[in-house]
Amino acid sequence: MKIICIGRNYASHAQELDNEIPDEPVIFMKPDTALLRNNEAFYIPDFSESVHHEIELVVKVKKAGRNIERKFASRYYEEVGLGIDFTARDLQAQLKAKGLPWEKAKAFDKSAVISPKFIPVKELKDINSLHFRLDINGKTVQEGNSSMMLFPIDQLIEQVSKYFTFKIGDLLYTGTPAGVGPVKIGDHLEGYLDGEKLLDFLVK
């Protein structure tokens, strides 16, 4: 099982971090050891003083495939959930400044929160108009809609499958909207997809 992540897929988020708006998807990976399941608590790692939340729509792959045409992309998934791509922002800045890969800042243990529940696509109104948000301690800090993606889900399936063969159970994290920021010990995070709460956990 692979965790495939997309960076800078919302223009507003790219701009808030002073990154260029990409002309093709920015792809990076996390190992399966990065998964944080079942709304278990997230423990801030001791190597970072600035871990940021990045809430994302997550697509679960249902069948294997490569070089998938966009018109056939919807055949490769049938469920959507929520995830958080926790990022050690201070470490990431150091690595970027040196032109080094991001893995230590992005792919560390338990950095990929995944919702216990995924919602069948057939129960959602429109895959290209999904509203989602992240609340911390009862206050909304991030809010997005899949209609705001620079590269919609089916285009991501097409682009990613040019380079990586999808296998059953792979997870595609589709990018985060603006509003990322640090978490601290004691924070209570809740994530909603089209009004349904899918994430509910504590930071320790």
Rosetta blueprint (number, residue, H / E / L):
1 M L
2 K L
3 I E
4 I E
5 C E
6 I E
7 G E
8 R L
9 N L
10 Y E
11 A H
12 S H
13 H H
14 A H
15 Q H
16 E H
17 L L
18 D L
19 N L
20 E L
21 I L
22 P L
23 D L
24 E L
25 P L
26 V E
27 I E
28 F E
29 M E
30 K E
31 P L
32 D H
33 T H
34 A H
35 L E
36 L E
37 R L
38 N L
39 N L
40 E L
41 A L
42 F E
43 Y L
44 I L
45 P L
46 D L
47 F L
48 S L
49 E L
50 S L
51 V E
52 H E
53 H E
54 E L
55 I E
56 E E
57 L E
58 V E
59 V E
60 K E
61 V E
62 K L
63 K L
64 A L
65 G E
66 R L
67 N L
68 I L
69 E L
70 R H
71 K H
72 F H
73 A H
74 S H
75 R H
76 Y H
77 Y E
78 E E
79 E E
80 V E
81 G E
82 L E
83 G E
84 I E
85 D E
86 F L
87 T E
88 A E
89 R H
90 D H
91 L H
92 Q H
93 A H
94 Q H
95 L H
96 K H
97 A H
98 K L
99 G L
100 L L
101 P L
102 W L
103 E H
104 K H
105 A H
106 K H
107 A L
108 F L
109 D L
110 K L
111 S L
112 A E
113 V E
114 I E
115 S L
116 P L
117 K L
118 F L
119 I E
120 P E
121 V H
122 K H
123 E H
124 L L
125 K L
126 D L
127 I L
128 N L
129 S L
130 L L
131 H E
132 F E
133 R E
134 L E
135 D E
136 I E
137 N L
138 G L
139 K E
140 T E
141 V E
142 Q E
143 E E
144 G E
145 N E
146 S H
147 S H
148 M H
149 M E
150 L L
151 F L
152 P L
153 I H
154 D H
155 Q H
156 L H
157 I H
158 E H
159 Q H
160 V H
161 S L
162 K L
163 Y L
164 F L
165 T L
166 F E
167 K L
168 I L
169 G L
170 D L
171 L E
172 L E
173 Y E
174 T L
175 G L
176 T L
177 P L
178 A L
179 G L
180 V L
181 G E
182 P E
183 V L
184 K L
185 I L
186 G L
187 D L
188 H E
189 L E
190 E E
191 G E
192 Y E
193 L E
194 D L
195 G L
196 E E
197 K E
198 L E
199 L E
200 D E
201 F E
202 L E
203 V E
204 K L
